[in-house]
Amino acid sequence: MDRVTRRRFLALGGAGAAALATASCTPGSPARVAKAPPKPARTGVTVKGPVKLVLWDQESGKVSQIWNDLIKGFEHKYPNVTIDRVERTFSDLKALLKLALAGPHAPDVVEANQGWPDMGEMVKAGLLLPLDNFASAYGWDRRVPHTINAANSWTADGQRFGTGSLFGFTNEAELVGVFYNKRMLRKLGLTVPATFSDFDNSLAVAKQAGEIPIQFGDLDAWPGIHEWAAVQERFAPKTYMTDFIFGLDYNRLTFTTPQNLRAATILQDWTRKGYFTPDLLAVGYGDSVSHFAKGQGLYMITGNWIVANLGADNPDFGFMAMPPTSPGGPLVSTGGPGFPLSIASSSPHPDVAAAFIDWMTNDHAAQMLVRSGEIALNKGFTPTGVKPGTLLSDLLATAARLRDTDAIVPYEDWSTPSFYNTLTQSFQELVGGKATPQQFVSKCEADYSAFQKSRATSSPRPTSTG
C-alpha cells in the first residue's frame, strides 16, 4: 500500500514499533504553556513580504505526490509564500520531532502523531500552538465530527486528552470495518448481514461450506485490536468507549464490564469454532491481506488502507461497518484521524501556517486524495468520479454515514502509553486459549487503572467530564 498509516507502521515496525508505542509518558508539570494567537480578523495570507514555511511530514507514495501538487497550488495562489517540504519517515518523526520543535530552527508546520507519548508531550512542553481561534475562523471546529477533533485536543498543560484546545487539524481518517467477498456471499446463498446475529450466522454457514469465515492473521499482533473492537463496539456504548480512551473520567471507568466480558467470550468462542484463519497466530498481516484478495475468506476486519490491495474499482468486494445488534440500530466503528497538521508555537508566521493547513484540508484537497483511498470527513463533502457498486463506493458511503452520525470511535490502544502492548498480548492469549475472557479483561483493567490513578494523583481531578 502507498501510505504508511499509523496501523501500517505498526505492521512494518516490529519490535521497534512496540517499543515506541510503549514509551513512558507520565503526566507532569508543563515546561511552558503556548498561548493562542488573537482571533484572526481575516483568513488567508495577508502579509505582503516573502514568507517561507518549513513543513515536516511523513506522507509517501501517491499521497505524497498529491501533496506536492497541492503545495504548488498554494504557492501559485500566494506567490510570496514558499513551502520548504521536509519528508520524514514516521519513525524519524517519533525520534526527532520534539527535539526539532524545541530547537532554534524549528519547522513551522508538522504532522504530529496523536496520543500520550507524542502530541501530549509536545503540548506539555509548550511546543505546539493552540488552534482554537483559527479553527473558529476557518470552520475547522464544524468541518469534521467532534470525535475527530477530540483526538487532537488537549488541555494546555498536557494533562487531559480529548478535551481542551485543538492542537492539530486533519480532515482525513482511517476507518476499520468489515470487508466482504460479494461472490462468496452469493455462492453461499447469503446476503449482506443486517444485524450482528446475521453476521454470526453467516460465519457458521461459511465454516460448514469449507470456507474461511474471517480471514485473520495475528502474527504482527496489532490486527487483533481491530477484531476486538469490531465485537466490543456492538455491546459497549459509544460514550463509554470515547470516555475510556480519552481518560476523561480518570479511573472512574473500568475495563471490567459485562459488555467487555461478553465480547471477549464471543471472540474466544469464534476461535474454538474455527471461524478464523487456521493457525492465525502464525499468519502475518501482509499474507492475510494477500489471501483475502485471492478469495480466501468471506470477511476480513481491517482498515481502509487495503483498498489499494483489493482495487478501488473492484465490484467483487464490499465494505460495511460491523452490523448492529438490532435491525436499524446505530452503527459504530473504530477509526481515527490521519496525522494532523500542527503549528509550532515558535513559528513567526502562524497566520500563514493556518492558511496552509486550511488549503490542505479543504474540499478541493479531499477530492484530489479520494482516488488514493483516503477518506475525507468534511461534512457535506461528496466525492465525484466514484463508480457505483465498487469497493471504493461502499467504503465512502459507510464512512459518510459514520461521519454524519459522529460514530467513529478512536483506537483503544491510545488509552494509556502501554495499552497497545497490553491489549495486543492479552488478545493473543485470549484467542490462543491461554487466557479466559475474565483474565483478558482483568489484565487490560490493571494497565488502565494504574495509569489513570497515576494521572489522578499528579494533577487535579476535574469536577465534571468534558
N, C-alpha and C positions, 0 to 999 in steps of 0.2 A: 504494500500500500504506500501511497505517496507521502502522506503527512504523518510525522511521528507524534501521535497524540499522547496524552498522558497515559492511557491504557497501553498503547503500543510501546511506550518507553519501558514500562514495567515488564513487558514481554521481552524486550531486547536487552534490558539492563542486567538481568540475572541477579547475582548476589550483590552487585554494586547498587542496583536499584533498590533492593530490600534494605541495604544499609542506609541509603539516603532517605528512604521512606520512614525509617525509624529513628532518625536523628533526634537527639534530645532537644526539647523546646519547652522549658518550664516558664510560665509567665513571671515577669519580674518588673522592676521599675523601668520606665522608658528612658532612653538617653536624652531624648528631646521630643517635643510634640510639634509636628509640622502644622502650620496654620493655613487654613483655606484662603485662597485669594478672594478679593472682593467680587461680588456677583458681577459677571460681565455685562456691560450695558449693551454691547453688540457682539454678535457671533462672527466667526470668520477671522481672517487675518487683516488687521487694521494698521499694523506697523508698516512703514514705508521703506525703511532701510533693509539691507541684506540680512537674512537670518539663516543660520544653519542649525538644524536639529539632528542630533545623533540618535539613531534608533538601534536598539538591540532586540533581536527576535530569534526564534528557533524554527521558523517555518521552512519547509523543504518541498521538493517535488513540484507538482502542478500549482499548489497553493503559493509557493514561493514565487513562481513565475507570474501569477496573478497579482501578488503583492507588488512586484516590480512595475507592472503596468499601472496599478493604482497610484503608486508613488509618482510615476511620470505624469499622471493626470493631475495630481495635487500640485506638482511643481509647475505644470502648464497653467493651472488656474491662478497660482500665486508665484509669478516669475521671480520674486525677490526671495523665495524660500528654497533652500536646498536640503534634501533629506540624505544624510550620510548613514546608509544602512550597514549594520554590522551583523552578519548572520552567525549565530552560535548554535551549538547543539544544546539539547535540553540539559545534559549533564554539565556542560560548561556554564549554563545559566545557574544551575544549582550551586556550582562551586564558586563562581566569580561575581555574580550579580550584586550581592550585598556589599562586597568589598569595593566594586566599581562605583556603586552609588554613594559610598562613604568617602570616595577619593576626590582629588582636586579636579579631575576631568571626567565627571560623571556623565553618562548618557542622559538625554532629555526624556526619551520615551522608551519604555521597556515592556517586554512581556514577562510579567511576574507570576509565578505559579501560586495557586491558592493554597491555603492550609496553614496550620500552625508553624511548621518548620521554615516556610519561605515568606509569604506575604505577611504573616503575623509578626515575624521577627523584623521585617523591614519597617512595618508600621510602628512597632515598638521602639525602633531606633530612630524614628522620625525621618526616614529616607524617602517616603512616598508622600505625594501631595493629596490631601483630601479633595475629592472631585465634586462635592455636593453642588456647589454653585454652577459649575459647568454642566452638571447633569440636569439641573433645573433649566438652564439657558438653552441647551440643545435638545432637551426632552429625553435624555437617556434614562431618567427615572420612570418614564412612561413607555419607552420604546420596547422593552423586553419584560417578561414576567418577573414578579418580585423575587422569586427564589433564585433567579439567575444573578441579579444584583446583590442579593444577600450573600452569595458565595464569595463576593469581592468586598464585603463590608466588615469593618472592624471599629471598635471604639478607639479613640485616638491613642490610648495607652497600650493598645495591642492585647488587652486583657480579655476581650469578648469578641467572638466570631459570629458573623451572621446578622449583626446589628450595628448601629452607629453610622459612620460615614463611609461613603463609597471611595475605594482606593484603586479601582481598576474597572475598565468597562470593555465588554465584548458583546456582540450580538450573535456569535456563533456558538453552537452547542454540540456536545456529544450526547448520544441517546442510546440507551440499552433497551432492547426489546426482543421479540421472537421472530426470527427469520423462518420461513416455512417453504417447503418444496410443493408447489402447486400440482405438479404432475403426480407426485406420490399421494397427495391428498385425494385426487380423483381416482387413482388406481385402487386406493383402499376404500373407496365409497364414502369418503368423509368430506365435510365442508369446513370452512374456517370456523374454529370454535368460538362461540359467543360467550361462554362462561368458563370459569376455571374447572368446573366439573366436566364440561365438554372436552376441555383440553386434557384432563386426566384420563377420560375415557378413550380419547384418541391415542394416547400412549399405549394403552392395553391392546388396542386394535393393531397398531403398528408392530408391537412386540409379537403378537400372535401370528402376524403375517411374515415374520422373519426379518423385518426391517429394524434399523436402529431408531428408536423413538426420538431421542435427543442426542445429537452429535455434541460431545463434550469431552475435551481433553484438558486435564488439570495439572499436567506436569509442571507448568510455569506458575501454578498457584493462584495468580490473580484472576483467571477466568471464574474461579469458584465464587468470587464476590458477586458476580452477575447472576449466577444460578441462585444463590442465596437470596439476593434482593428481589428477584422476579417472583419468588414464592412469598417471602416475608411481606412484601407490599400488598399482597392480596388480603392480609389479615391485620397488619399494623396500620393504624390511622396515619394519614399523611402528616398531620400536625405533630404526632409523636415522632415520626421519622425526622422531620426537619429540626424540631427542638432537640432531639437526641444528638443529631450530627453537629449542630452548631453549639451545643452545650449551653444553651441559654438558661436552662434550669439547673446548671451545675450538676450536683449529684442527687437532685430530687428525682430524676428519671433513672430507670434501671433497664438493663438488657434482659433481665429475668422476668419475662412477661408470658402469660398464657399464649399470646399470639406468636411470639418468637419460638416458644417451645413447640407449638403446633407446626410451624413452618419447618423447623428442624426435623420433626418426626416425619413429615411428608417427604422431605428430601432423602432421608435415610431409607425410607420405605421404597422410594423410586429406585434407589441404588440396588436394594435387595431384589426387586422385581426385574432388574435388568433393563430399565428404561434409559440408561445412559450408555455411552460407548463402552464396550468391554475394556477392562484394564485402564480405565480413564486416568488414573494417576500416573500412568506411564506414557500417555499420549500428549505431545506438545501442542500448543495452541495453533501454530502455523500448519501443522499436519491436519489438525481438526478442521480448520477452515478449508484446506485443500480437499479433504474427504467430503465435506458438505457440498462444496462446489461441484463435485463429481457425482452427486446424487446419493451419498451415503448418509442418511439421516432425514427424518421427517421435519425436525425442528433443529434450530441452533439458537441459543440465547447468548447474544453478544451485542456489540455496538455498531453504529452506522459506518464505522471505518472499514468494514468488509464489503461495502457496496462496490468498491473498485474491483475486488476479487470476484464477485459474482456477476458484475456487469450492470451498470446503471439502467440500461435499456432492456435488460433481460426480463421477458414476460413469464419465465418459469419459476421465479422466486417472488415471494411476498414478504411483507413486514407488518407486524402488529405489536401493540402493547400486550403484555400478558393479560388475558381476559379477566374481567371482574368476577367476583363470587356470585353475583346475581345478574340476571339479564338487564342490560342497560345501566348497570352500576357505574360508578365513577372509575375512570382509568387513572393509574399512577404508574410512573416508570422512572427508573434510575437514570440519571444523566447529569450533566453539569455544563457550565460554560466552558468554552475553549479558553485558551490562555488570554487573559485580559491585557489590554494596553494601559499602563500606568505612567504617571508623570513624576519624574524625580523632583523632590522638594527643593533641590538646588538649581533646577533649570531656570535660566534667566528669561525664558520665553514660554511661560505656561499657557498663555492665551493661544499662541501659535500651535503648541503641542496639543491643546484641546481641539482646535480646528482640524488638526491632522487625524486625531482619534475619531472625530465625527465623520470625516471623509472615509476612513477605513471601515466604518460600521454602518454606513447608510444603505438604503435600498439598492442603489446602483452597485455598490461593492458586493452586497449579498447576491445579486443576480449574477455577477461575474463568477462568484465562488460556487454556485449551485452545482455546476457540472462536475466539480471536483469531489462531490459527495458531502460538502459542507452543509450544515443545517442552520439556516438563519432563523432567529427567533423574533425578528422585528414584527410587532403586532400589525396586522393588516397587510403584510408583505405576501404577494402572490407571485411565485416564480413563473417565468414564461419558458416555452420550449421544452417542457417535460411531456414525454409521451404517455398517454393514459394506459393503464394496465401493466406498467413496468414496475420493477422493484423500486426505482427512484420515486415514482409516483406514489406508491404505497408508503414509502418512508416519509416523504414530505407531508402527505395527508395525515399520517399518525402524529408527526411532530407538531403540525399546526393545531391539531385537536388538543394535544397535551399542553401546548403553549397557551392556547386561548382559555384553558381551564386552570392554568397555573399548577399543573400536575406533574412537574418534573422534580424528583427528589434527588438531592445531592448524593455523591458517593459516600457510602457509610464509612469507608476507611479514612475519611477526613476527621473522624470523631476525636481521635487522640493522636499524638505523634507516633505511637506504637501500634495503633489499631490495625493497620494494614497487615503486619506480621501476625498479630493475634488472630484476626478474622480468617486469614487465608490458611494458617496452620491448623486452626481449630476445625475449619470446614473440611480440610483434607482428612482429619481424624474422624470426623462425622461420617463422610461418605466412604471412608476406608474401613468403617466398622470398628475403629479403635476407641471411639468415644460415644457415649449415649447422647441423645438430644439434651438431656439435663446437664451433662458435663460440658457440652458445647456452649450452651447459653451461660453457664456459670463461669467458664474461662473468659468469655468475652466481657462479662459483667465485671470481673476482677480488674481487668485492664481499664475499663471505662471509669469505674468508681474511684480507682486510685488516682487517675489523672484529674478527675473533677474535684475530688477532695483537696488535691494539691492547689488547684485554682481557687477554691473557696477559702483556703487559709492564707493565700498570698495576695488576695485582692478582696475588696468589699463585695459582699453578696448583694445583688440587686433586690429591690423590694418587689419588682414585678418583671416578668419576662418581656423581651422585645418582640 
